[in-house]
Structures are given as structure tokens and as C-alpha cells.
Amino acid sequence: MKKVAHFVVFIVLFSQFSCGQETKNMTSKEVDIDKYWTQGLAEINVYALSQNRYQENHNGQLISVFVREDFLHQKQVKNERYTNQNTTPILKNIQLRKFTTGVYDYSMFTSTFTPLDRTRFPKTLKVSSSSQEWCGNVYLQFNYRDNAYQTELRSYFEGEGDQNVIINDGILEDELFNVLRMDPNSLPEGNFQMIPSANYVQLKHAKLASTAAKGALQHYVEKEFLGIDLKEYIIEMPALKRTLRIVFENKAPYKIVGWLDSYPSAFDNKIRTTKISLQKQKMLDYWSKNSLKDVKLRKELGIH
């Protein structure tokens, strides 16, 4: 695995009780990245979704939000009061995935908390994820403590029930999106162990464990996604018969234009591909846009 870029971080502590970004005084080798993530705004991305589920692909939408916040690395929660000195800046990524299968809906929400200081904190500290559909609910959380991921699963389904599992080895798939936005050259290449994404685990009712993976960065030469000077990060997971391809702009802030996730469908076991394609992007202090007059922003972004 490649070494990650060093981020030297200085924290200004002040309190602002909202879910938005607070800290603004930061320096690192990636000057453009620093300026981008310290604007006091979040990046809102709206993607068209074609979701592999059962024996078909289903249309939907995926909202991806990136925002910089301060995080209490021992309690592993957002720093709101600034009375605790055990804090570090993180890049938070929220992914909200919604689609329908016939008459009923799926709603899947994942939050990933990755420290910007990759020297001090080389691992993502936390992922929390919930999945709701008409059959029932599933909640999954990963917390990095004592050099392992302490994993909690709470599920409506009999085959899963309630589980507490320790995963000693592996890189979280969910963190790859944050790492890519910081520095794509820090993405793991070659052979490594990966912990599949929370959404994949929930949809496939997969075992809570890492799997052998192989990662590679290369120039994107196909035409399914459009952009200038695109690269793609490809991960192959042979045991899962799965391939993930994330396509992004090869210039800071490394905008993700889409990704493809191919794996066997439920019931017939045929390989089908989930496709996520960028439609709109906007920098926005969304936490202050919560009145009726702000509904127009949903229309502007095309949010369903």
C-alpha cells in the first residue's frame, strides 16, 4: 500500500452548534485542497442511480455530501462544545441512496469520518450506516479502536440478528471516497484486505469480515463518464466476484464523476452493475438552508 500524504493541521477552537464546518485555519502540502475544504461550505453532489437489486436494475438517486468538521477522536463524535482537547479535523462523507423495487422503497444512509491528518490517524475512525425498506431496518457501525474495527450490526433479519464483531485487518471501502478527495495517490494499490462497504453488506447480507482485494490507479479511456483528464480507481474482489471502478478528475479537488459496482445479483447470481453518474454539484452551507423558502435549492439541484 502506498504511503499517504502528510497533512499538518492547526485547529482553531470555537463553538457553533450546527452540523456544518467550523475550523478554517489549516495548512498542508495540498494548498488547493485546503482552500477548497475551508470555505465554510459543504460540497453537495447529486447522482443518477441505477441500482443492481434482485434480478434487475432500479432507478433512483444518490446524494453525496463532503464537508470538513472537527471530530473527537476518542469519543468518535462531532466536536460541538470545544471543551475536549482530543479533537482532530476530519473529512465527512454522507451518502444517501434512494431507489424503489416495484411497489416499495429503499433508503440507505452512510456517514464516513476520515481524519485529514493521515500521519497521526492513518485509518478512518468511524462509519455509521442504516438501511430502511418495507421488510425492516438494518444498522451497521464501524469504530476503529485498539488497532481493529469494532463492528456492531443490528438487523431485523433472522439470519443476521444482533452481532458484535471485531475485524482485525482491512481498509474500509467506505473510506476510499474520502481518501480519494484528499489525495488519490494515497489510495491502496496492489494486494490488500478490504472491508466491504456498509451498503454492500446490508444489501447482500454479507459476512462481517475483510476480503482480499487488488487496487489500481489508471487513466480512464472509456466514454461512459465524461470529463477532462479523468482517472479511475479499480478494485477487484475475487471472492465476492465483484469489481468497483471510481472515475474522477485528475486535478484537485478530484471531483468524482461516477462509479460502477459490478457483483452477482440476488436470486439468479448473474453479474449486474450498479451505475452512479454525477448530475449536479454545488458548494452550499446547507445547515443554514432549512426554511420553506430554501426548497427552491432542491429543485435547482434536482433532488427528488
Secondary structure as UniProt FT lines:
FT   HELIX           31..37
FT   STRAND          42..53
FT   TURN            54..55
FT   STRAND          56..72
FT   TURN            73..76
FT   STRAND          77..78
FT   STRAND          87..101
FT   TURN            102..103
FT   STRAND          104..115
FT   TURN            118..120
FT   STRAND          126..133
FT   TURN            134..135
FT   STRAND          136..145
FT   TURN            146..147
FT   STRAND          148..155
FT   TURN            158..160
FT   STRAND          162..167
FT   STRAND          171..172
FT   HELIX           173..175
FT   HELIX           176..182
FT   HELIX           184..186
FT   STRAND          190..195
FT   HELIX           198..204
FT   STRAND          211..219
FT   STRAND          230..237
FT   HELIX           238..240
FT   STRAND          242..249
FT   TURN            252..253
FT   STRAND          256..264
FT   TURN            266..268
FT   STRAND          271..284
FT   HELIX           286..288
FT   HELIX           292..294
FT   HELIX           295..301
//
